[in-house]
Amino acid sequence: MTWRIVIGPDGRAEYDAIVDYYDQVAPEQVSRFLEEVDKVVASLADNPYLSMDRGQGVRKRAMAVFPYHIWYTLDEAKGEIQVLAVLHFRRGPQVIRSRPL
C-alpha cells in the first residue's frame, strides 16, 4: 500500500514554528532539520506500523538528531498517515491527549 501523508493544521503550525525558531537561533541548522523531517516522513510512508499504538490509534516517530517526535494516526481506508503534531520530546503525551482526534 502507498500511504499519503496529510499534515493537520496543528502539525503544520508546529513545524513552521520550529523552522522559524531554528532560523532565528541557528540558521545553519534549518536545512539539516528539514532533511531530517523528510527522512522521518519517508520512513513513515514506508512502514507506518513500525511505531507502536500509544492509545486511540496515535503513534509517534522520533527524529534522530533533533529532539522532536512526529505524532500521527493511520486512516487505512483512505491510505493516509495523518500528522497530528511535531512536538519537542518533553511535550508529547499531554498535548496530544488535549486535542480531539
Backbone as XML, in Angstrom:
<?xml version="1.0"?>
<chain id="A" units="angstrom">
  <residue number="1" name="MET">
    <atom name="N" x="0.838" y="-1.183" z="0.000"/>
    <atom name="CA" x="0.000" y="0.000" z="0.000"/>
    <atom name="C" x="0.882" y="1.245" z="0.000"/>
  </residue>
  <residue number="2" name="THR">
    <atom name="N" x="0.504" y="2.213" z="-0.796"/>
    <atom name="CA" x="1.182" y="3.502" z="-0.802"/>
    <atom name="C" x="0.414" y="4.446" z="0.112"/>
  </residue>
  <residue number="3" name="TRP">
    <atom name="N" x="1.097" y="4.945" z="1.104"/>
    <atom name="CA" x="0.484" y="5.841" z="2.080"/>
    <atom name="C" x="0.688" y="7.282" z="1.651"/>
  </residue>
  <residue number="4" name="ARG">
    <atom name="N" x="-0.340" y="8.074" z="1.827"/>
    <atom name="CA" x="-0.285" y="9.510" z="1.560"/>
    <atom name="C" x="-0.136" y="10.224" z="2.900"/>
  </residue>
  <residue number="5" name="ILE">
    <atom name="N" x="0.739" y="11.206" z="2.965"/>
    <atom name="CA" x="0.971" y="11.985" z="4.179"/>
    <atom name="C" x="0.064" y="13.214" z="4.155"/>
  </residue>
  <residue number="6" name="VAL">
    <atom name="N" x="-0.701" y="13.400" z="5.232"/>
    <atom name="CA" x="-1.566" y="14.564" z="5.390"/>
    <atom name="C" x="-1.169" y="15.244" z="6.694"/>
  </residue>
  <residue number="7" name="ILE">
    <atom name="N" x="-0.799" y="16.500" z="6.606"/>
    <atom name="CA" x="-0.380" y="17.233" z="7.804"/>
    <atom name="C" x="-1.532" y="18.118" z="8.247"/>
  </residue>
  <residue number="8" name="GLY">
    <atom name="N" x="-1.992" y="17.886" z="9.469"/>
    <atom name="CA" x="-3.083" y="18.682" z="10.025"/>
    <atom name="C" x="-2.622" y="20.095" z="10.358"/>
  </residue>
  <residue number="9" name="PRO">
    <atom name="N" x="-3.565" y="20.988" z="10.631"/>
    <atom name="CA" x="-3.208" y="22.388" z="10.891"/>
    <atom name="C" x="-2.309" y="22.562" z="12.115"/>
  </residue>
  <residue number="10" name="ASP">
    <atom name="N" x="-2.523" y="21.790" z="13.176"/>
    <atom name="CA" x="-1.654" y="21.905" z="14.356"/>
    <atom name="C" x="-0.240" y="21.443" z="14.025"/>
  </residue>
  <residue number="11" name="GLY">
    <atom name="N" x="-0.136" y="20.321" z="13.324"/>
    <atom name="CA" x="1.178" y="19.816" z="12.926"/>
    <atom name="C" x="1.916" y="20.797" z="12.035"/>
  </residue>
  <residue number="12" name="ARG">
    <atom name="N" x="1.213" y="21.407" z="11.102"/>
    <atom name="CA" x="1.823" y="22.395" z="10.196"/>
    <atom name="C" x="2.289" y="23.620" z="10.974"/>
  </residue>
  <residue number="13" name="ALA">
    <atom name="N" x="1.459" y="24.098" z="11.906"/>
    <atom name="CA" x="1.827" y="25.282" z="12.696"/>
    <atom name="C" x="3.053" y="24.994" z="13.560"/>
  </residue>
  <residue number="14" name="GLU">
    <atom name="N" x="3.106" y="23.813" z="14.162"/>
    <atom name="CA" x="4.261" y="23.463" z="14.998"/>
    <atom name="C" x="5.520" y="23.327" z="14.152"/>
  </residue>
  <residue number="15" name="TYR">
    <atom name="N" x="5.396" y="22.676" z="13.013"/>
    <atom name="CA" x="6.525" y="22.527" z="12.095"/>
    <atom name="C" x="7.051" y="23.903" z="11.681"/>
  </residue>
  <residue number="16" name="ASP">
    <atom name="N" x="6.150" y="24.787" z="11.271"/>
    <atom name="CA" x="6.558" y="26.134" z="10.867"/>
    <atom name="C" x="7.230" y="26.887" z="12.011"/>
  </residue>
  <residue number="17" name="ALA">
    <atom name="N" x="6.701" y="26.738" z="13.233"/>
    <atom name="CA" x="7.288" y="27.417" z="14.400"/>
    <atom name="C" x="8.698" y="26.890" z="14.691"/>
  </residue>
  <residue number="18" name="ILE">
    <atom name="N" x="8.901" y="25.595" z="14.518"/>
    <atom name="CA" x="10.234" y="25.021" z="14.747"/>
    <atom name="C" x="11.219" y="25.547" z="13.704"/>
  </residue>
  <residue number="19" name="VAL">
    <atom name="N" x="10.798" y="25.584" z="12.453"/>
    <atom name="CA" x="11.668" y="26.110" z="11.394"/>
    <atom name="C" x="11.998" y="27.574" z="11.677"/>
  </residue>
  <residue number="20" name="ASP">
    <atom name="N" x="11.017" y="28.364" z="12.077"/>
    <atom name="CA" x="11.261" y="29.770" z="12.418"/>
    <atom name="C" x="12.239" y="29.893" z="13.580"/>
  </residue>
  <residue number="21" name="TYR">
    <atom name="N" x="12.062" y="29.042" z="14.587"/>
    <atom name="CA" x="12.962" y="29.063" z="15.746"/>
    <atom name="C" x="14.404" y="28.803" z="15.308"/>
  </residue>
  <residue number="22" name="TYR">
    <atom name="N" x="14.631" y="27.726" z="14.554"/>
    <atom name="CA" x="15.994" y="27.418" z="14.115"/>
    <atom name="C" x="16.525" y="28.504" z="13.182"/>
  </residue>
  <residue number="23" name="ASP">
    <atom name="N" x="15.669" y="29.106" z="12.401"/>
    <atom name="CA" x="16.105" y="30.183" z="11.518"/>
    <atom name="C" x="16.628" y="31.377" z="12.316"/>
  </residue>
  <residue number="24" name="GLN">
    <atom name="N" x="16.050" y="31.594" z="13.491"/>
    <atom name="CA" x="16.483" y="32.711" z="14.344"/>
    <atom name="C" x="17.718" y="32.382" z="15.171"/>
  </residue>
  <residue number="25" name="VAL">
    <atom name="N" x="17.767" y="31.186" z="15.769"/>
    <atom name="CA" x="18.843" y="30.868" z="16.714"/>
    <atom name="C" x="20.000" y="30.098" z="16.100"/>
  </residue>
  <residue number="26" name="ALA">
    <atom name="N" x="19.741" y="29.365" z="15.030"/>
    <atom name="CA" x="20.803" y="28.568" z="14.409"/>
    <atom name="C" x="20.471" y="28.345" z="12.934"/>
  </residue>
  <residue number="27" name="PRO">
    <atom name="N" x="20.550" y="29.402" z="12.130"/>
    <atom name="CA" x="20.130" y="29.288" z="10.731"/>
    <atom name="C" x="20.842" y="28.186" z="9.954"/>
  </residue>
  <residue number="28" name="GLU">
    <atom name="N" x="22.046" y="27.842" z="10.374"/>
    <atom name="CA" x="22.779" y="26.781" z="9.694"/>
    <atom name="C" x="22.144" y="25.396" z="9.918"/>
  </residue>
  <residue number="29" name="GLN">
    <atom name="N" x="21.238" y="25.301" z="10.881"/>
    <atom name="CA" x="20.582" y="24.027" z="11.186"/>
    <atom name="C" x="19.249" y="23.827" z="10.448"/>
  </residue>
  <residue number="30" name="VAL">
    <atom name="N" x="18.738" y="24.861" z="9.822"/>
    <atom name="CA" x="17.420" y="24.762" z="9.180"/>
    <atom name="C" x="17.408" y="23.666" z="8.119"/>
  </residue>
  <residue number="31" name="SER">
    <atom name="N" x="18.371" y="23.671" z="7.224"/>
    <atom name="CA" x="18.366" y="22.662" z="6.158"/>
    <atom name="C" x="18.546" y="21.259" z="6.734"/>
  </residue>
  <residue number="32" name="ARG">
    <atom name="N" x="19.330" y="21.142" z="7.773"/>
    <atom name="CA" x="19.512" y="19.832" z="8.423"/>
    <atom name="C" x="18.197" y="19.357" z="9.055"/>
  </residue>
  <residue number="33" name="PHE">
    <atom name="N" x="17.474" y="20.268" z="9.698"/>
    <atom name="CA" x="16.180" y="19.927" z="10.273"/>
    <atom name="C" x="15.203" y="19.484" z="9.188"/>
  </residue>
  <residue number="34" name="LEU">
    <atom name="N" x="15.127" y="20.245" z="8.102"/>
    <atom name="CA" x="14.222" y="19.910" z="7.001"/>
    <atom name="C" x="14.553" y="18.546" z="6.400"/>
  </residue>
  <residue number="35" name="GLU">
    <atom name="N" x="15.837" y="18.261" z="6.244"/>
    <atom name="CA" x="16.257" y="16.955" z="5.716"/>
    <atom name="C" x="15.840" y="15.823" z="6.654"/>
  </residue>
  <residue number="36" name="GLU">
    <atom name="N" x="15.990" y="16.055" z="7.945"/>
    <atom name="CA" x="15.619" y="15.010" z="8.893"/>
    <atom name="C" x="14.109" y="14.774" z="8.902"/>
  </residue>
  <residue number="37" name="VAL">
    <atom name="N" x="13.333" y="15.843" z="8.821"/>
    <atom name="CA" x="11.882" y="15.683" z="8.736"/>
    <atom name="C" x="11.530" y="14.862" z="7.500"/>
  </residue>
  <residue number="38" name="ASP">
    <atom name="N" x="12.166" y="15.176" z="6.372"/>
    <atom name="CA" x="11.914" y="14.424" z="5.143"/>
    <atom name="C" x="12.224" y="12.937" z="5.326"/>
  </residue>
  <residue number="39" name="LYS">
    <atom name="N" x="13.318" y="12.625" z="6.010"/>
    <atom name="CA" x="13.688" y="11.223" z="6.252"/>
    <atom name="C" x="12.653" y="10.519" z="7.120"/>
  </residue>
  <residue number="40" name="VAL">
    <atom name="N" x="12.216" y="11.190" z="8.176"/>
    <atom name="CA" x="11.238" y="10.580" z="9.079"/>
    <atom name="C" x="9.911" y="10.367" z="8.362"/>
  </residue>
  <residue number="41" name="VAL">
    <atom name="N" x="9.478" y="11.350" z="7.601"/>
    <atom name="CA" x="8.216" y="11.226" z="6.870"/>
    <atom name="C" x="8.318" y="10.095" z="5.835"/>
  </residue>
  <residue number="42" name="ALA">
    <atom name="N" x="9.453" y="9.985" z="5.166"/>
    <atom name="CA" x="9.636" y="8.889" z="4.207"/>
    <atom name="C" x="9.593" y="7.545" z="4.919"/>
  </residue>
  <residue number="43" name="SER">
    <atom name="N" x="10.174" y="7.466" z="6.112"/>
    <atom name="CA" x="10.134" y="6.204" z="6.860"/>
    <atom name="C" x="8.715" y="5.886" z="7.326"/>
  </residue>
  <residue number="44" name="LEU">
    <atom name="N" x="7.935" y="6.921" z="7.630"/>
    <atom name="CA" x="6.525" y="6.702" z="7.974"/>
    <atom name="C" x="5.782" y="6.101" z="6.789"/>
  </residue>
  <residue number="45" name="ALA">
    <atom name="N" x="6.002" y="6.669" z="5.619"/>
    <atom name="CA" x="5.315" y="6.200" z="4.419"/>
    <atom name="C" x="5.722" y="4.766" z="4.078"/>
  </residue>
  <residue number="46" name="ASP">
    <atom name="N" x="6.979" y="4.418" z="4.339"/>
    <atom name="CA" x="7.461" y="3.063" z="4.055"/>
    <atom name="C" x="6.933" y="2.034" z="5.053"/>
  </residue>
  <residue number="47" name="ASN">
    <atom name="N" x="6.854" y="2.426" z="6.315"/>
    <atom name="CA" x="6.443" y="1.472" z="7.340"/>
    <atom name="C" x="5.760" y="2.197" z="8.501"/>
  </residue>
  <residue number="48" name="PRO">
    <atom name="N" x="4.496" y="2.582" z="8.330"/>
    <atom name="CA" x="3.804" y="3.337" z="9.369"/>
    <atom name="C" x="3.519" y="2.533" z="10.633"/>
  </residue>
  <residue number="49" name="TYR">
    <atom name="N" x="3.557" y="1.204" z="10.524"/>
    <atom name="CA" x="3.261" y="0.354" z="11.681"/>
    <atom name="C" x="4.487" y="0.090" z="12.556"/>
  </residue>
  <residue number="50" name="LEU">
    <atom name="N" x="5.622" y="0.615" z="12.175"/>
    <atom name="CA" x="6.845" y="0.400" z="12.949"/>
    <atom name="C" x="6.724" y="0.944" z="14.372"/>
  </residue>
  <residue number="51" name="SER">
    <atom name="N" x="6.039" y="2.049" z="14.519"/>
    <atom name="CA" x="5.835" y="2.651" z="15.844"/>
    <atom name="C" x="4.580" y="2.063" z="16.476"/>
  </residue>
  <residue number="52" name="MET">
    <atom name="N" x="4.644" y="1.836" z="17.780"/>
    <atom name="CA" x="3.504" y="1.221" z="18.455"/>
    <atom name="C" x="2.367" y="2.206" z="18.683"/>
  </residue>
  <residue number="53" name="ASP">
    <atom name="N" x="1.184" y="1.658" z="18.789"/>
    <atom name="CA" x="-0.017" y="2.431" z="19.086"/>
    <atom name="C" x="0.062" y="2.863" z="20.544"/>
  </residue>
  <residue number="54" name="ARG">
    <atom name="N" x="-0.049" y="4.147" z="20.786"/>
    <atom name="CA" x="0.050" y="4.691" z="22.141"/>
    <atom name="C" x="-1.316" y="4.994" z="22.729"/>
  </residue>
  <residue number="55" name="GLY">
    <atom name="N" x="-2.345" y="4.465" z="22.108"/>
    <atom name="CA" x="-3.713" y="4.686" z="22.569"/>
    <atom name="C" x="-4.489" y="5.497" z="21.565"/>
  </residue>
  <residue number="56" name="GLN">
    <atom name="N" x="-5.705" y="5.119" z="21.316"/>
    <atom name="CA" x="-6.597" y="5.795" z="20.374"/>
    <atom name="C" x="-6.014" y="5.865" z="18.961"/>
  </residue>
  <residue number="57" name="GLY">
    <atom name="N" x="-5.140" y="4.931" z="18.635"/>
    <atom name="CA" x="-4.560" y="4.901" z="17.296"/>
    <atom name="C" x="-3.446" y="5.893" z="17.059"/>
  </residue>
  <residue number="58" name="VAL">
    <atom name="N" x="-2.990" y="6.577" z="18.093"/>
    <atom name="CA" x="-1.929" y="7.581" z="17.961"/>
    <atom name="C" x="-0.569" y="6.900" z="18.080"/>
  </residue>
  <residue number="59" name="ARG">
    <atom name="N" x="0.307" y="7.245" z="17.178"/>
    <atom name="CA" x="1.675" y="6.718" z="17.159"/>
    <atom name="C" x="2.647" y="7.898" z="17.092"/>
  </residue>
  <residue number="60" name="LYS">
    <atom name="N" x="3.904" y="7.628" z="17.397"/>
    <atom name="CA" x="4.908" y="8.687" z="17.255"/>
    <atom name="C" x="6.189" y="8.093" z="16.710"/>
  </residue>
  <residue number="61" name="ARG">
    <atom name="N" x="6.909" y="8.927" z="15.982"/>
    <atom name="CA" x="8.208" y="8.535" z="15.438"/>
    <atom name="C" x="9.193" y="9.607" z="15.835"/>
  </residue>
  <residue number="62" name="ALA">
    <atom name="N" x="10.301" y="9.197" z="16.427"/>
    <atom name="CA" x="11.325" y="10.134" z="16.891"/>
    <atom name="C" x="12.236" y="10.554" z="15.749"/>
  </residue>
  <residue number="63" name="MET">
    <atom name="N" x="12.708" y="11.768" z="15.846"/>
    <atom name="CA" x="13.742" y="12.245" z="14.937"/>
    <atom name="C" x="15.077" y="11.821" z="15.535"/>
  </residue>
  <residue number="64" name="ALA">
    <atom name="N" x="16.044" y="11.522" z="14.698"/>
    <atom name="CA" x="17.326" y="11.004" z="15.173"/>
    <atom name="C" x="18.217" y="12.085" z="15.778"/>
  </residue>
  <residue number="65" name="VAL">
    <atom name="N" x="18.247" y="13.265" z="15.182"/>
    <atom name="CA" x="19.178" y="14.305" z="15.604"/>
    <atom name="C" x="18.502" y="15.361" z="16.469"/>
  </residue>
  <residue number="66" name="PHE">
    <atom name="N" x="17.344" y="15.794" z="16.056"/>
    <atom name="CA" x="16.638" y="16.868" z="16.755"/>
    <atom name="C" x="15.680" y="16.277" z="17.785"/>
  </residue>
  <residue number="67" name="PRO">
    <atom name="N" x="15.428" y="16.997" z="18.887"/>
    <atom name="CA" x="14.632" y="16.437" z="19.995"/>
    <atom name="C" x="13.117" y="16.561" z="19.778"/>
  </residue>
  <residue number="68" name="TYR">
    <atom name="N" x="12.643" y="16.020" z="18.659"/>
    <atom name="CA" x="11.230" y="16.116" z="18.322"/>
    <atom name="C" x="10.672" y="14.747" z="17.943"/>
  </residue>
  <residue number="69" name="HIS">
    <atom name="N" x="9.374" y="14.617" z="18.147"/>
    <atom name="CA" x="8.631" y="13.455" z="17.689"/>
    <atom name="C" x="7.562" y="13.920" z="16.711"/>
  </residue>
  <residue number="70" name="ILE">
    <atom name="N" x="7.293" y="13.089" z="15.733"/>
    <atom name="CA" x="6.165" y="13.315" z="14.842"/>
    <atom name="C" x="5.058" y="12.367" z="15.300"/>
  </residue>
  <residue number="71" name="TRP">
    <atom name="N" x="3.945" y="12.947" z="15.704"/>
    <atom name="CA" x="2.783" y="12.199" z="16.197"/>
    <atom name="C" x="1.787" y="12.047" z="15.051"/>
  </residue>
  <residue number="72" name="TYR">
    <atom name="N" x="1.250" y="10.845" z="14.890"/>
    <atom name="CA" x="0.383" y="10.598" z="13.740"/>
    <atom name="C" x="-0.635" y="9.497" z="14.016"/>
  </residue>
  <residue number="73" name="THR">
    <atom name="N" x="-1.636" y="9.441" z="13.152"/>
    <atom name="CA" x="-2.604" y="8.350" z="13.145"/>
    <atom name="C" x="-2.663" y="7.807" z="11.722"/>
  </residue>
  <residue number="74" name="LEU">
    <atom name="N" x="-3.251" y="6.640" z="11.599"/>
    <atom name="CA" x="-3.408" y="5.998" z="10.296"/>
    <atom name="C" x="-4.879" y="5.906" z="9.945"/>
  </residue>
  <residue number="75" name="ASP">
    <atom name="N" x="-5.193" y="6.244" z="8.720"/>
    <atom name="CA" x="-6.533" y="6.014" z="8.192"/>
    <atom name="C" x="-6.366" y="4.996" z="7.079"/>
  </residue>
  <residue number="76" name="GLU">
    <atom name="N" x="-6.534" y="3.724" z="7.447"/>
    <atom name="CA" x="-6.293" y="2.649" z="6.493"/>
    <atom name="C" x="-7.253" y="2.713" z="5.311"/>
  </residue>
  <residue number="77" name="ALA">
    <atom name="N" x="-8.496" y="3.099" z="5.559"/>
    <atom name="CA" x="-9.492" y="3.158" z="4.480"/>
    <atom name="C" x="-9.071" y="4.145" z="3.392"/>
  </residue>
  <residue number="78" name="LYS">
    <atom name="N" x="-8.472" y="5.258" z="3.797"/>
    <atom name="CA" x="-8.034" y="6.277" z="2.841"/>
    <atom name="C" x="-6.579" y="6.107" z="2.424"/>
  </residue>
  <residue number="79" name="GLY">
    <atom name="N" x="-5.851" y="5.250" z="3.138"/>
    <atom name="CA" x="-4.425" y="5.096" z="2.865"/>
    <atom name="C" x="-3.638" y="6.333" z="3.249"/>
  </residue>
  <residue number="80" name="GLU">
    <atom name="N" x="-4.061" y="6.975" z="4.365"/>
    <atom name="CA" x="-3.427" y="8.223" z="4.792"/>
    <atom name="C" x="-2.737" y="8.080" z="6.148"/>
  </residue>
  <residue number="81" name="ILE">
    <atom name="N" x="-1.632" y="8.759" z="6.240"/>
    <atom name="CA" x="-0.961" y="8.990" z="7.517"/>
    <atom name="C" x="-1.256" y="10.439" z="7.862"/>
  </residue>
  <residue number="82" name="GLN">
    <atom name="N" x="-1.956" y="10.632" z="8.970"/>
    <atom name="CA" x="-2.366" y="11.974" z="9.364"/>
    <atom name="C" x="-1.441" y="12.475" z="10.474"/>
  </residue>
  <residue number="83" name="VAL">
    <atom name="N" x="-0.608" y="13.448" z="10.148"/>
    <atom name="CA" x="0.325" y="14.017" z="11.117"/>
    <atom name="C" x="-0.454" y="14.973" z="12.011"/>
  </residue>
  <residue number="84" name="LEU">
    <atom name="N" x="-0.481" y="14.636" z="13.292"/>
    <atom name="CA" x="-1.204" y="15.440" z="14.278"/>
    <atom name="C" x="-0.336" y="16.538" z="14.863"/>
  </residue>
  <residue number="85" name="ALA">
    <atom name="N" x="0.943" y="16.231" z="15.061"/>
    <atom name="CA" x="1.800" y="17.168" z="15.777"/>
    <atom name="C" x="3.265" y="16.898" z="15.478"/>
  </residue>
  <residue number="86" name="VAL">
    <atom name="N" x="4.061" y="17.939" z="15.608"/>
    <atom name="CA" x="5.522" y="17.855" z="15.601"/>
    <atom name="C" x="5.936" y="18.549" z="16.882"/>
  </residue>
  <residue number="87" name="LEU">
    <atom name="N" x="6.289" y="17.743" z="17.885"/>
    <atom name="CA" x="6.492" y="18.296" z="19.230"/>
    <atom name="C" x="7.850" y="17.925" z="19.810"/>
  </residue>
  <residue number="88" name="HIS">
    <atom name="N" x="8.372" y="18.849" z="20.614"/>
    <atom name="CA" x="9.558" y="18.553" z="21.399"/>
    <atom name="C" x="9.264" y="17.318" z="22.243"/>
  </residue>
  <residue number="89" name="PHE">
    <atom name="N" x="10.261" y="16.461" z="22.428"/>
    <atom name="CA" x="10.017" y="15.181" z="23.088"/>
    <atom name="C" x="9.453" y="15.319" z="24.503"/>
  </residue>
  <residue number="90" name="ARG">
    <atom name="N" x="9.642" y="16.440" z="25.163"/>
    <atom name="CA" x="9.096" y="16.628" z="26.517"/>
    <atom name="C" x="7.635" y="17.071" z="26.512"/>
  </residue>
  <residue number="91" name="ARG">
    <atom name="N" x="7.097" y="17.433" z="25.350"/>
    <atom name="CA" x="5.742" y="17.971" z="25.290"/>
    <atom name="C" x="4.708" y="16.985" z="24.774"/>
  </residue>
  <residue number="92" name="GLY">
    <atom name="N" x="5.099" y="15.857" z="24.338"/>
    <atom name="CA" x="4.215" y="14.977" z="23.607"/>
    <atom name="C" x="2.896" y="14.554" z="24.199"/>
  </residue>
  <residue number="93" name="PRO">
    <atom name="N" x="2.895" y="13.630" z="25.127"/>
    <atom name="CA" x="1.631" y="12.987" z="25.517"/>
    <atom name="C" x="0.558" y="13.937" z="26.030"/>
  </residue>
  <residue number="94" name="GLN">
    <atom name="N" x="0.908" y="14.869" z="26.854"/>
    <atom name="CA" x="-0.109" y="15.763" z="27.414"/>
    <atom name="C" x="-0.735" y="16.647" z="26.348"/>
  </residue>
  <residue number="95" name="VAL">
    <atom name="N" x="0.023" y="17.062" z="25.365"/>
    <atom name="CA" x="-0.506" y="17.892" z="24.287"/>
    <atom name="C" x="-1.433" y="17.071" z="23.407"/>
  </residue>
  <residue number="96" name="ILE">
    <atom name="N" x="-1.030" y="15.876" z="23.061"/>
    <atom name="CA" x="-1.830" y="15.026" z="22.186"/>
    <atom name="C" x="-3.147" y="14.658" z="22.860"/>
  </residue>
  <residue number="97" name="ARG">
    <atom name="N" x="-3.110" y="14.353" z="24.150"/>
    <atom name="CA" x="-4.350" y="13.996" z="24.861"/>
    <atom name="C" x="-5.333" y="15.143" z="24.914"/>
  </residue>
  <residue number="98" name="SER">
    <atom name="N" x="-4.859" y="16.374" z="24.838"/>
    <atom name="CA" x="-5.746" y="17.524" z="24.923"/>
    <atom name="C" x="-6.413" y="17.872" z="23.592"/>
  </residue>
  <residue number="99" name="ARG">
    <atom name="N" x="-6.017" y="17.222" z="22.531"/>
    <atom name="CA" x="-6.555" y="17.526" z="21.194"/>
    <atom name="C" x="-7.615" y="16.500" z="20.793"/>
  </residue>
  <residue number="100" name="PRO">
    <atom name="N" x="-8.629" y="16.967" z="20.091"/>
    <atom name="CA" x="-9.586" y="15.988" z="19.551"/>
    <atom name="C" x="-8.942" y="15.211" z="18.429"/>
  </residue>
  <residue number="101" name="LEU">
    <atom name="N" x="-9.218" y="13.932" z="18.361"/>
    <atom name="CA" x="-8.627" y="13.101" z="17.301"/>
    <atom name="C" x="-9.571" y="12.940" z="16.148"/>
  </residue>
</chain>
